[in-house]
Amino acid sequence: MVEPKLPGAVERYVNLGACYDRTGLQAIRSELTACMKGYKGCYQRAYRCLTAAAQIGEDMRAALMTPAVEARLAKRTRGILVREVKKSGREPGKAVQRFLGAITWKGLLCNFDTVDALCRRVYELSDSYGLAHVMLTHLAAGAMAAGYDVILCPSPMWPDRIEHLLIPGLSLAFVTSTPALPYGKRPYRRLRLDAMVDQETARRLRARLRFSRKVSAALVEEAVDSLAQAKAMHDDLESLYNPNVDFDQVYRTAQEIIGQLKARLPGA
């Protein structure tokens, strides 16, 4: 629910509660209560699992992201900027944020078709440990400094980190490909970020990293299962509510609001 700041003067309340058949809903109150409590509990379990998986992933990234690795990523980034991003002579570009993927009841999803629709050249960043954010941050800064607008796509698991970068003005994109969610198409170029990790460190932490990946994958799988259960319970909730809603009244209310909005248009 969005609370109006200036009710009546700017915003208005729309009470769709008047469309309920209260008598019918009271007769199935116990079933409604069970579904409502059940699906909220599933969401809470899913969020706890995802929080734990994110913390494990951050632990792996922190263990491997040494100053030497950051220097390698920065050097590779400079080479890409020199090759791909020429100065446009315009004012610095702007950045917008758009989620490209999500963790859903169907599993991990990413709309790579959007990337292909906007950009002909796609760099695939093969990344098992969350290293791509550093490279993508430098690439975005370089592209904006050269005068190009960018689309920053945060990670659903770590919203403060960039997972994909689109530069439509150059028809150029950089997408992170992981074992759990590979790009699955033929890229313009592929960079193996895992190869930039210090091999001695990787060998020393091999057992820990293997265990962390296994536990993290299990937690995400449990979260997806919980989201699927929540979806099923929410569907049950809708099946209980729908026969007790006057949808004709809902549609009349919608048409009334549409008419009011049209009346405010210039020339109306």
Secondary structure, DSSP 8 states (H G I E B T S, - for coil): ----SSBTTTB----GGGGB-HHHHHHTHHHHHHHHHHHHHHHHHHHHHHHHHHHHHHHHHHHH--HHHHHHHHHHHHHHHHHH----SSS---EEE---EEEETTEEEE-HHHHHHH-SEEEEEE-SSS-HHHHHHHHHHHHHHTT--EEEEE-SSSTTSEEEEEEGGGTEEEEEE-SSS---S--SEEEEGGGGS-HHHHHHTHHHHHHHHHHHHHHHHHHHHHHHHHHHHHHHHHHHHGGGB-HHHHHHHHHHHHHHHHHTSTT-
